[in-house]
């Protein structure tokens, strides 16, 4: 099983993707089927499609990290974010990160953050496409390196928080 992460861009149209990639007959497949069969209010996992009735391969479960905050937010989740995730998985397949054989034996779970303030559908699409392909590539390469994690431990930061010397 491979686990990947990627954060692309800045601001309200940024994409943050976490991926799990593994065999259908293993824990990833069990998690995939369980999540699909166990929706909760505001979090309804669904199969990502390149277009209606054409699911991406490997079959990819799109899981929202944030419940839709309104119609526009929901449209960004089900529209450009979903299309970006599906295209990013297809890119990973075309680029050889995922082999043609794995397309029919493995699954992807994509946990996807779409900011409720997103305001540019094309940017949401582009960023989710790149973040999905990058997360799958990072998982395949076992990134980040352990040495990078150890080196960064004293000064963690993210778009919502930056540690300071006083609280490190």
N, C-alpha and C positions, 0 to 999 in steps of 0.2 A: 504494500500500500504506500502511496506517495501523497504527501501533504504539502501544498504550496500556498504562497501568499504573495500578493502584489497590491501596491497602492500607486495609482497613476494620476497625475495632474494635481491641481489645487482648486480650492473653492468649491462651490455648490455642485459642479458637474464632475468632480473627481470620482474615481472608481476605486473601491476597496474590495478585493476578491480573496476569498479563501477557498482552496480546492482540495478535495479528496479524490484520488484516482486509485482504483483497485479492481480486482477481479470480481465478477458478478457472484461467484460462488464463495467469496470470502466475506470478511467483516464489512468492507465497503459496500458490497451488494446487499447485505443484510440491512445496513444503515440506510441505504438508498430506498429500499422497498418499505422499510418501517417509516421513514420520513414521509414518503408519498402517501402512505395509508393512514397517517396520523396528523392531519392538519390541525392547527389551532387558530383561534380567532386572530385575524390579521396576518397570519403566517401560513399561507397555503402553498406548499411546494408544488411545482409543476415541471413537466418535461419541456426543456428548451427546444424550440423549433427554428429552423432556418426560414421556413415559411409554413403556413398551415398544412398539416399532414405530412411534413418532412422533418422529423426530429433529427437533430444532429447525432452523429455517432462519434465516440461511444455515447450511448444514451446519457443525457445530462440532466440532473435534477437541479432546478433553480430554486434556491431557498432565500427568501428575503430576510435581511437582518433588521429591517424596520417595517412595521406595519404601514400600509398606505395611509398617508395623512390627509388625503383628499383625492379628488378625481385626477388632477394634473400629476400628482406624485404617483398614483396608481398607473396612469398612462405611461409615465417614464419607466416604471418597473416592468410592465408587461410589454411595452413597445421597444424603445431603443436599448434599454439595459438587457432585456432578454435577447434581442437580435445580436447585441454585442457579445454576450456570453456564447451564444451558439456559433457565431462567426469565429470567436477566439478559440473555441474547441476545434472547429474545422481547420483553423490555421495550424494548431498544434498537430493535428493529424496530417495535414499536407506537408508540414515541415519535418515530420518524422519524430517529433517528440513523443507522439503516440503512434504505434505501429498499426498498419492495416489489419493485422491479425487481432490486435487488442480492441479494434473498433467494435467487434462483435462479441468479445468475451469480458470486457471491462465496463465500468461505469464511472461517471464523474458526478460529484456533488459540488455545486458552486454556491457558496454562501456569499450573498451580494448586498452591498450597501449602496443605496441610492438616496442621496440627501433629499429631504422633503422640499428644499428650496431650489432643486435643480430647475434650470430655465433654458437649457439649450439641448434639444433632443439629439442633434448630431454630435455634440461633444460627449453626451452621456453614452451614445453608441460607440464612438471611437475609443473613449477611455475604458469602457467595459470590455471591448474587444481586446485591446492591448493588455489590460490587467489579467484577463482570463488566460490568454496565451502565455504571458509572463509567469503567472502563478503555476501553471502546469509545467513550464520549463524549469522553474525553480524547484518544484517537487521532484522532477526527474533527475535533477542535478544535486539533490540533497542540500539545497541552499536555504538559509545562509550557512556559511562555514562556521564551525564552532568557535574558531578564533575571533571571528567578527562579532559574535554574540558577547564573548568575554570582553573584548575591547570596548564595546559600547555600553556595558552595564552601568557605568558610573554617570552617564549623561543621556538617559533615554528621553525621547521626545516624539511627539506625533502632532498632527494638525490641531489638537485640542489642548495640548499641554507640553511644556518644555521644562525639564528640571533645571534648577539653578544650583550653584555651588553650595548655597546654604542648606538646601534640602536634599542634596545628593548623598 
